[in-house]
């Protein structure tokens, strides 16, 4: 075995695990989910939906409990045109939308938020 291999093996034994794992350990599961959902809300693919879901996420993610976060994550699995039609009021929200999440959507005025009035 040459000197470089020995040094690498010894270094690996004394070095902490990957920094991404260490950073992930610093956050509660709810915080990691909030970060993931915030990013996904702002990166849907259409600017209009990004604005609607992104501003909603910025406004409400911090106060959501784990169950509501999971409900929002499931909600965002729907297709973009469907979500946009619900948020704009063109179609009613699905009847199985959890009550807590439905309440947050009901109290949020997307148009006012977009115009900076909320």
BELUR-V399279 format. One record per residue. RES is the residue in one letter. SS is DSSP state (alpha for helix, beta for strand, coil for the rest). OMEGA is omega in degrees with one decimal (* if undefined). Layout:
BEGIN
res->{RES	RES}
ss->{SS	SS}
omega->{OMEGA	OMEGA}
END
This chain:
BEGIN
res->{X	X	X	X	X	X	X	X	X	X	X	X	X	X	X	X	X	X	X	X	X	X	X	X	X	X	X	X	X	X	X	X	X	X	X	X	X	X	X	X	X	X	X	X	X	X	X	X	X	X	X	X	X	X	X	X	X	X	X	X	X	X	X	X	X	X	X	X	X	X	X	X	X	X	X	X	X	X	X	X	X	X	X	X	X	X	X	X	X	X	X	X	X	X	X	X	X	X	X	X	X	X	X	X	X	X	X	X	X	X	X	X	X	X	X	X	X	X}
ss->{coil	coil	alpha	alpha	alpha	alpha	alpha	alpha	alpha	alpha	alpha	alpha	alpha	alpha	coil	coil	coil	coil	alpha	alpha	alpha	alpha	alpha	alpha	alpha	coil	coil	coil	alpha	alpha	alpha	alpha	alpha	alpha	alpha	alpha	alpha	alpha	alpha	alpha	alpha	alpha	coil	coil	coil	coil	alpha	alpha	alpha	alpha	alpha	alpha	alpha	alpha	alpha	alpha	alpha	alpha	alpha	alpha	alpha	alpha	alpha	coil	coil	alpha	alpha	alpha	alpha	alpha	alpha	alpha	alpha	alpha	alpha	coil	coil	coil	coil	alpha	alpha	alpha	alpha	alpha	alpha	alpha	alpha	coil	coil	coil	coil	coil	coil	coil	coil	coil	coil	coil	alpha	alpha	alpha	alpha	alpha	alpha	alpha	alpha	alpha	coil	coil	alpha	alpha	alpha	alpha	alpha	coil	coil	coil	coil}
omega->{-179.9	-173.4	-178.3	178.4	180.0	179.8	180.0	179.6	179.6	179.5	-178.9	-179.1	-176.3	-178.0	175.9	178.0	-174.1	-178.3	179.4	177.7	178.6	179.2	-179.7	-179.8	-178.6	-176.8	173.2	178.9	179.5	-179.0	176.7	178.8	177.2	179.7	178.9	-178.3	177.8	-179.8	-179.0	179.8	-178.3	-175.8	-179.4	180.0	174.0	-176.1	-178.4	-179.4	174.7	-179.7	-178.3	-177.9	-179.1	179.4	174.8	179.7	179.1	-176.5	-168.3	-174.8	-176.5	-177.6	-179.8	172.4	-175.6	-179.0	-179.8	175.2	178.9	176.6	178.5	177.3	178.4	177.8	-176.3	174.3	178.8	178.9	-177.7	-179.0	179.4	179.1	-178.3	179.9	176.0	-176.0	179.9	-179.9	177.9	178.1	175.6	175.4	178.2	-178.0	-179.4	176.3	-178.8	-173.7	-178.6	179.6	177.2	178.6	177.5	177.5	-178.6	-178.0	-177.1	179.1	-175.4	-179.1	179.0	179.1	-179.3	-179.7	177.2	-176.6	-177.3	*}
END
